[in-house]
């Protein structure tokens, strides 16, 4: 049985701080919009800022470890309550964790305030503290099946550390490989979680039988991803082998695709909250195969193909998941607000334009980046517009959370 807090005590807690998804989904999305606007202006030279590592390092780091990890932590700190039956972190501890994340974003953008070293320490500290908050209830009830996510957050921490170290020791640490480590970690986490929830969400949303679980297929999908991630993470110690890395991605992508078809995505076309999840999985599946090929065939531009995964896969799955989870955990019906399907569609178009248009018209790459970035901004602005009132107010059913 869920161990909820005293109702009177909960009433004194602002709704925004009653569960982890509320501040991190909302302000993670706000940050992604602000960060994208700043990136587009910096790229065109319309504004002059000196973020930590320069504007390219900042953009890659903040979209991965700033935005991506905020949504990840918000989801996990919410899910752990369901897993364990123990009340999730809320109130002052949640506020302090959120402020720590927010300070990381501020000092990475303006490192001169505290200096580069202290700015990096503040940024890096967010994930291990989140791991502690996540792990405590899991260990309390010895639910070791879900303990997997704690070392995953610690691996995120190591990847973040190597990216920061790349600023001082570029001959040893590659900021590019470190950022790719973070991206593959997010994909791995999404792949594991998708295996747990997407068949159920699909069955519930379409009123059809749930797909039969396949632990073997899950392993064939996730183990190659984990190995590819370790290759990236350990790049200071072992030589990065593009052929092996590409082969692992292709292997994972093929089985990701098989698993995805097994979940019958074609049944979901009339249910936006569900087809959006499958759209993100499609980009991840296809993206892993194409990205793997780009590390084997030099004719394929891997830089552009990474955005199949980051925009269409990660961005698409994030907006699909946060729109659904926010409805359920604020006590509302699982029906997407009217313009939210447009938000899903905008991410799809943003992905296609960012990835494929530069192949055809490379001389107009900057224009395509602008268009893609603008569509991302519109998509997450729609989420903020519809969901901010929900996330700032108490549950509609007056339950805890």
Residue pairs with C-beta under 8 A, 6 or more apart in sequence:
1 85
2 81
2 85
2 86
2 87
2 400
3 85
3 86
3 87
4 10
4 87
4 400
5 87
5 90
5 400
7 400
10 18
10 400
13 90
13 91
15 22
15 391
15 392
15 393
15 394
15 395
16 22
16 23
16 26
16 391
16 392
17 23
17 90
17 91
17 92
17 94
17 95
17 98
18 90
18 91
18 394
18 400
18 401
19 77
19 78
19 81
19 88
19 90
19 94
19 329
19 401
20 73
20 74
20 75
20 76
20 77
20 78
20 88
20 89
20 90
20 94
21 74
21 75
21 77
21 78
21 322
21 325
21 326
21 329
21 391
22 74
22 391
22 392
23 74
23 94
23 95
23 98
23 391
24 70
24 71
24 73
24 74
24 75
24 77
24 98
24 101
25 71
25 74
25 322
25 325
25 326
25 387
25 391
26 384
26 387
26 388
26 391
26 392
27 70
27 98
27 102
28 67
28 70
28 71
28 74
29 71
29 322
29 380
29 383
29 384
30 384
31 62
31 66
31 67
31 70
31 105
32 63
32 67
32 376
32 380
33 376
33 377
33 380
33 381
33 384
35 59
35 62
35 63
35 66
35 67
36 373
36 376
36 377
37 377
38 47
38 49
38 109
39 55
39 58
39 59
39 373
40 369
40 370
40 373
40 374
41 47
42 48
42 49
42 55
42 59
43 55
43 366
43 369
44 366
44 370
49 55
49 109
50 111
50 112
51 57
51 58
51 108
51 109
51 110
51 111
52 58
52 61
52 107
52 108
52 109
52 111
52 116
52 119
52 120
52 167
53 61
53 167
53 175
57 163
57 167
57 175
58 108
58 109
60 175
60 176
60 179
61 108
61 163
61 179
62 105
62 108
62 109
63 310
64 179
64 182
64 183
64 186
64 310
65 123
65 127
65 156
65 159
65 160
65 163
65 182
66 104
66 105
66 108
68 182
68 183
68 186
68 314
68 318
69 126
69 127
69 156
69 182
69 186
70 101
71 318
71 321
71 322
72 153
72 156
72 186
72 189
73 97
73 101
73 126
73 127
73 130
73 134
73 153
75 193
75 321
75 322
75 325
76 130
76 134
76 149
76 153
77 88
77 89
77 94
77 130
77 133
77 134
78 88
78 325
78 329
80 86
80 88
80 134
80 137
80 138
80 146
81 87
81 88
81 137
81 401
83 138
83 143
83 146
84 137
84 138
84 140
84 141
84 143
84 146
85 141
86 137
86 140
86 141
87 400
88 137
88 401
89 97
89 133
93 133
97 126
97 129
97 130
97 133
100 122
100 125
100 126
100 129
101 126
103 122
104 119
104 122
104 123
104 126
106 113
107 113
107 114
107 118
107 119
107 122
107 123
108 119
108 123
111 119
113 119
114 122
116 167
120 164
123 160
123 164
124 157
124 160
124 161
124 164
127 153
127 154
127 156
127 157
127 160
128 153
128 154
128 157
130 153
131 150
131 151
131 153
131 154
131 157
134 149
134 150
134 153
135 147
135 150
138 144
138 146
138 147
138 150
139 147
148 192
149 189
152 185
152 188
152 189
155 185
155 229
155 233
156 182
156 185
158 233
159 178
159 181
159 182
159 185
159 232
159 233
160 178
160 182
162 173
162 178
162 181
162 233
162 235
162 236
163 173
163 175
163 178
163 179
163 182
165 172
165 173
166 173
166 174
166 175
166 178
167 175
172 236
173 235
173 236
174 235
177 232
177 235
177 240
178 232
178 235
180 232
180 306
181 229
181 232
181 233
183 306
183 309
183 310
183 314
184 225
184 228
184 229
184 232
185 229
186 314
187 225
187 284
187 288
187 309
187 313
187 314
188 222
188 225
188 226
188 229
190 280
190 284
190 313
190 314
190 317
191 221
191 222
191 225
191 256
191 284
192 218
192 222
194 277
194 281
194 317
195 213
195 218
195 221
195 222
195 259
198 263
198 277
198 278
198 281
199 210
199 211
199 213
199 263
200 210
201 273
201 274
201 277
201 324
202 208
202 210
202 211
202 263
202 264
202 265
202 267
202 268
202 274
202 277
202 278
203 209
203 210
203 211
204 334
205 268
205 271
205 273
205 274
205 334
206 267
206 268
206 270
206 271
206 274
208 264
208 267
211 262
211 263
211 264
214 259
214 262
217 255
217 258
217 259
217 262
218 259
220 251
220 252
220 255
221 252
221 255
221 256
221 259
222 252
224 248
224 249
224 251
224 252
224 255
225 248
225 249
225 252
225 288
227 248
228 245
228 248
228 249
228 252
231 238
231 240
231 241
231 244
231 245
231 248
232 240
232 245
242 295
242 296
243 295
243 296
245 292
245 295
246 291
246 292
246 293
246 294
246 295
246 296
247 292
247 296
248 292
249 288
249 289
249 291
249 292
249 295
250 288
250 289
250 292
250 293
250 296
251 292
252 288
253 284
253 285
253 286
253 287
253 288
253 289
253 290
253 291
253 292
254 289
256 281
256 284
256 285
256 288
257 285
257 286
257 289
260 278
260 281
260 282
260 285
263 278
265 275
265 278
265 281
265 282
268 274
268 275
268 277
268 278
269 275
272 336
272 340
272 341
272 344
273 320
273 323
273 324
273 327
273 334
273 335
273 336
275 344
276 316
276 319
276 320
276 323
276 341
276 344
277 317
277 320
277 321
277 324
279 312
279 316
279 320
279 344
279 347
279 348
280 312
280 313
280 314
280 315
280 316
280 317
280 318
280 320
281 313
281 317
282 312
283 308
283 309
283 311
283 312
283 313
283 316
283 351
284 309
284 312
284 313
284 314
284 317
286 308
287 305
287 308
287 309
287 312
287 313
288 309
290 300
290 305
290 308
291 302
291 305
291 306
291 308
291 309
293 300
294 300
294 301
294 302
294 305
295 302
301 358
301 359
304 354
304 355
304 356
304 358
304 359
305 355
307 351
307 354
307 355
307 372
308 351
308 355
311 347
311 350
311 351
311 354
311 355
311 372
311 376
312 347
312 348
312 350
312 351
312 352
312 355
315 347
315 350
315 351
315 376
315 379
316 344
316 347
316 348
316 351
319 343
319 344
319 347
319 379
319 380
319 383
320 344
322 383
322 387
323 336
323 340
323 343
323 383
323 387
324 334
326 387
326 390
326 391
327 333
327 334
327 335
327 336
327 390
328 334
329 395
329 401
330 390
330 391
330 393
330 395
330 396
330 401
331 395
331 396
331 397
331 398
331 399
331 401
332 390
332 396
337 386
337 387
339 382
339 386
340 382
340 383
340 386
342 382
343 378
343 379
343 380
343 382
343 383
344 379
346 375
346 376
346 378
346 379
346 382
347 375
347 376
347 379
349 375
350 371
350 372
350 373
350 375
350 376
350 379
351 372
353 368
353 371
353 372
353 375
354 368
354 369
354 372
357 364
357 368
358 364
358 365
358 368
361 368
395 401
